[in-house]
Amino acid sequence: MILEKPSAQLQMLIRTKCNENVETRNQDLENIKEWLRKQPHLPDTWDDEMLLAYLRNCNFSLEKTKTKLDKFFSIKHALPEIFADYDITRPELQECLRGVQIYTSPRLTSEGYRVHFVRVVDSEPDNINLITFLKLVIMIAQAYLKSEDVEAAGEVQIVDASFFSYKHFAQITPTFAKKLLTLVQNAFAYKIKQFHVINAPALVDPLLKVVSPFLKQKLRNRIYLHRNVESLVDHVPKDMTPEEFGGNAGKMKPHMDKLIELISGEFNSWLKQQELLKSDETKRIVRPQWCEDVFGLDGSFKMLNID
């Protein structure tokens, strides 16, 4: 893996933040495995690394972990646009790989956070499908969670929006947007501690006004807009930041090349297997209220009208 294992000191900090007790961790893991086996609508088993990622994300609350896993496998069923066709050789994924760059800092911040940088390098909107782009990001995020070295207390996401346009966001339907927000806020094992948008175009402000009512207050407070890269140094050390974002951690392309090699090789078959791991809603015994966020769309989420 291209990520560095946290130091012993950072590991201790992360475990404290995640309420992780190494003496009871294995039993907690077994409890979740047993629970999975008893759910007729969910996969019988999953990788230990992924289950541990969910336990950490839920601060080792078994009930919260169960709910979040249920939501995740249900979202996978409801969002085939993101969770199906994980063959990295597919033309649309290859085209996306040529048009974007992704860089994840190999080491953690002093708070135990992992920092991710994303930028679109193709200025032609018609060449980048936003849904395919989001799919690629989620694929890579799952590969990181699968890695034993990815233990972190939270995530910092930084996006260079220079080349994002209305054409990109027009590809997103309200139904897809609502399911995606459910995934990000309630189902994926990422604790988003900061979300930075660099070089934000004018359309970002009205877009946020539309989306904000559907964001949790905690997440709304963690979104930062920057008109340029200069103010980013107030949040992320320069030695963890690639040159394209104003840092001195090197270029993004060599890291991206390694990442492509990783998901095309070591994690290729594993990612394809993940397509099969989703809920079977015909076997669900009790349908909780949150299912409406996943499988239903109420009238409150209107079309995104951006001038």
C-alpha positions in Angstrom: 0.0 0.0 0.0 1.2 3.6 -0.6 0.2 4.8 2.8 2.5 4.8 5.8 1.5 3.0 9.0 0.8 5.4 11.9 3.4 5.7 14.6 2.8 4.0 17.9 2.0 7.4 19.4 -0.5 8.2 16.7 -2.0 4.7 16.9 -2.7 5.3 20.6 -4.3 8.7 19.9 -6.5 7.2 17.1 -7.6 4.4 19.4 -8.5 6.8 22.1 -10.5 9.0 19.7 -12.3 5.9 18.3 -12.9 4.4 21.7 -10.9 1.3 20.6 -9.9 -1.2 23.3 -7.4 -3.7 22.0 -8.4 -6.2 24.7 -12.1 -6.3 23.6 -11.7 -5.4 19.9 -11.7 -9.0 18.7 -14.8 -9.8 20.6 -16.5 -6.7 19.2 -15.5 -7.9 15.7 -16.9 -11.4 16.4 -20.2 -9.9 17.7 -20.6 -7.9 14.4 -19.8 -11.0 12.4 -22.4 -13.1 14.2 -24.9 -10.3 13.7 -24.2 -10.2 10.0 -24.8 -14.0 9.7 -28.2 -13.6 11.3 -29.4 -10.9 8.9 -31.2 -12.6 6.0 -31.0 -9.5 3.7 -27.3 -8.8 4.3 -24.1 -10.6 3.2 -23.0 -13.4 5.5 -19.6 -12.0 6.0 -17.2 -9.2 5.1 -13.4 -8.5 5.4 -12.2 -8.0 9.0 -10.5 -4.8 7.9 -13.7 -3.3 6.6 -15.7 -4.3 9.7 -13.0 -2.8 11.9 -13.2 0.4 9.9 -16.9 0.6 10.6 -16.4 -0.2 14.3 -13.8 2.6 14.5 -16.1 5.0 12.6 -18.9 4.3 15.1 -16.5 4.5 18.1 -17.0 0.8 18.8 -20.7 1.2 19.5 -22.1 -2.2 18.3 -25.6 -0.8 17.7 -24.4 2.2 15.6 -22.1 -0.1 13.7 -24.9 -2.5 12.8 -27.1 0.4 11.6 -24.4 1.9 9.5 -23.5 -1.4 7.9 -27.1 -2.0 7.1 -27.3 1.4 5.5 -24.1 0.8 3.5 -25.2 -2.5 2.0 -28.6 -1.0 1.3 -27.1 2.0 -0.4 -25.0 -0.3 -2.5 -28.2 -2.0 -3.7 -29.8 1.4 -4.4 -26.8 3.1 -6.1 -25.6 0.8 -8.9 -24.2 4.0 -10.6 -21.6 4.0 -7.9 -21.3 0.4 -6.8 -21.5 -1.7 -10.0 -19.2 -2.3 -12.9 -16.0 -2.1 -10.9 -13.8 -3.2 -13.8 -11.1 -0.5 -13.9 -10.5 -1.4 -17.6 -14.0 -0.1 -18.6 -13.7 2.8 -21.1 -15.6 5.3 -18.9 -13.3 4.6 -15.9 -10.2 4.8 -18.1 -11.3 8.2 -19.5 -12.0 9.4 -16.0 -8.5 8.3 -14.8 -7.0 10.4 -17.6 -8.9 13.5 -16.6 -8.5 13.6 -12.8 -5.7 13.4 -10.2 -6.0 12.0 -6.7 -3.3 12.3 -4.0 -3.6 11.0 -0.5 -0.9 12.0 2.0 1.0 8.9 2.9 1.3 10.0 6.6 -1.3 11.3 9.0 -1.7 14.8 10.5 -0.8 15.3 14.2 -4.5 14.8 14.9 -4.5 11.4 13.3 -6.3 12.5 10.1 -5.7 11.3 6.6 -5.6 14.1 3.9 -7.0 13.6 0.4 -6.5 15.9 -2.6 -8.6 15.7 -5.7 -8.4 17.8 -8.9 -9.9 17.6 -12.4 -7.2 18.3 -15.0 -9.4 18.1 -18.1 -10.9 21.5 -18.7 -13.5 20.2 -21.1 -16.7 19.4 -19.1 -18.0 16.9 -21.7 -15.0 14.7 -21.0 -15.6 14.1 -17.3 -18.7 12.4 -16.1 -19.3 13.5 -12.5 -21.0 10.2 -11.5 -18.1 8.2 -12.9 -15.7 10.5 -11.1 -17.6 9.9 -7.8 -17.6 6.2 -8.5 -13.8 6.2 -8.9 -13.3 8.2 -5.6 -15.5 5.7 -3.7 -13.6 2.7 -5.3 -10.3 4.2 -4.1 -11.7 5.0 -0.7 -12.8 1.4 -0.2 -9.4 0.2 -1.2 -7.9 2.4 1.5 -10.3 1.1 4.1 -9.3 -2.5 3.1 -5.7 -1.6 3.8 -4.4 -2.6 7.2 -2.3 0.6 7.3 -5.2 3.0 6.8 -6.1 3.3 10.5 -7.0 7.0 11.0 -9.2 9.1 13.3 -10.8 11.1 10.4 -10.5 12.3 6.9 -9.7 15.7 5.4 -11.0 16.1 1.8 -9.6 18.9 -0.4 -11.1 19.5 -3.9 -9.7 21.8 -6.5 -12.9 23.0 -8.3 -11.2 25.1 -11.0 -12.7 23.1 -13.9 -16.0 22.1 -12.4 -18.9 23.7 -14.2 -22.7 23.6 -14.3 -22.5 21.0 -17.0 -20.9 18.6 -14.4 -23.6 19.1 -11.8 -26.4 19.0 -14.3 -25.6 15.3 -14.6 -26.8 14.7 -11.1 -30.5 14.0 -10.5 -32.2 14.8 -7.2 -32.8 11.1 -6.5 -29.1 10.4 -7.0 -28.1 13.4 -4.9 -30.2 12.4 -2.0 -28.9 8.8 -2.0 -25.3 10.1 -2.3 -25.8 12.4 0.7 -27.1 9.4 2.7 -24.0 7.5 1.7 -21.6 10.2 2.7 -23.3 11.2 5.9 -24.8 8.0 7.3 -23.4 4.9 5.6 -19.7 5.2 4.6 -17.0 4.6 7.2 -15.3 8.0 6.8 -15.3 10.6 9.5 -15.1 13.8 7.5 -13.3 16.3 9.7 -12.8 19.0 7.1 -14.0 19.5 3.5 -12.1 22.2 1.6 -13.1 23.5 -1.9 -10.2 25.4 -3.5 -10.6 27.8 -6.4 -14.3 27.6 -6.0 -16.2 28.9 -9.0 -19.2 31.2 -8.6 -21.7 28.3 -8.9 -20.5 26.7 -5.6 -22.2 29.2 -3.4 -25.7 28.7 -4.8 -25.1 25.0 -5.0 -24.3 24.9 -1.3 -27.4 26.9 -0.5 -29.5 24.2 -2.2 -27.7 21.3 -0.5 -27.1 22.8 3.0 -30.6 22.0 4.3 -29.9 18.3 3.7 -26.5 18.4 5.4 -26.0 17.7 9.1 -25.0 20.8 11.0 -21.7 19.2 12.0 -20.8 18.6 8.3 -22.0 22.1 7.3 -19.6 23.6 9.9 -16.7 21.6 8.4 -17.0 23.0 4.9 -14.4 25.6 3.9 -14.4 27.6 0.6 -11.1 29.0 -0.7 -10.8 31.3 -3.7 -7.1 30.2 -4.0 -4.6 27.8 -2.4 -2.9 30.4 -0.2 -5.3 30.0 2.8 -5.1 26.2 2.7 -1.8 26.3 4.7 -3.8 27.4 7.7 -5.4 23.9 7.8 -3.0 21.5 6.2 0.9 21.4 6.6 2.7 22.3 3.4 4.9 19.2 3.7 1.8 17.1 3.4 0.4 19.1 0.5 1.3 18.4 -3.2 2.7 21.2 -5.3 -0.5 21.6 -7.3 -2.2 22.7 -4.1 0.6 25.1 -3.0 2.7 22.6 -0.9 6.0 21.0 -1.2 5.2 17.3 -1.0 5.9 16.6 -4.7 3.8 16.3 -7.8 0.5 14.5 -7.8 1.1 12.4 -11.0 3.6 9.9 -9.6 1.2 9.2 -6.7 -1.7 8.9 -9.1 0.3 6.4 -11.2 0.9 4.2 -8.1 -2.7 4.5 -7.2 -3.8 3.3 -10.7 -1.4 0.4 -10.4 -2.8 -0.5 -7.0 -6.5 -0.6 -8.1 -5.6 -2.2 -11.4 -3.5 -4.9 -9.7 -3.5 -5.8 -6.0 -7.1 -4.6 -5.4 -8.6 -5.3 -8.8 -10.2 -8.6 -8.0 -11.2 -7.5 -4.5 -13.0 -4.5 -5.8 -14.9 -6.6 -8.3 -16.0 -8.9 -5.4 -17.5 -5.9 -3.6 -20.1 -5.5 -6.3 -21.8 -8.7 -5.0 -21.9 -7.6 -1.4 -25.2 -5.7 -1.1 -28.5 -6.0 0.5 -31.3 -8.2 -0.8 -34.3 -6.1 0.1 -36.8 -8.9 -0.7 -35.4 -10.7 2.4 -35.6 -7.8 4.8 -37.8 -8.6 7.7 -38.2 -5.2 9.2 -38.1 -2.0 7.1 -36.7 0.9 9.2 -37.7 4.5 8.6 -34.3 5.4 7.1 -35.0 3.2 4.2 -37.1 6.1 2.8 -33.8 8.0 2.4 -32.3 5.2 0.4 -35.2 3.8 -1.6 -37.7 6.6 -1.6 -37.6 10.3 -2.6 -40.0 12.7 -0.8 -41.1 15.9 -2.4 -38.9 18.1 -0.3 -35.7 17.6 -2.4 -36.3 19.8 -5.4 -34.4 20.0 -8.7 -31.1 21.8 -8.4 -31.6 25.1 -10.1 -28.3 27.0 -10.5 -28.1 30.2 -12.5 
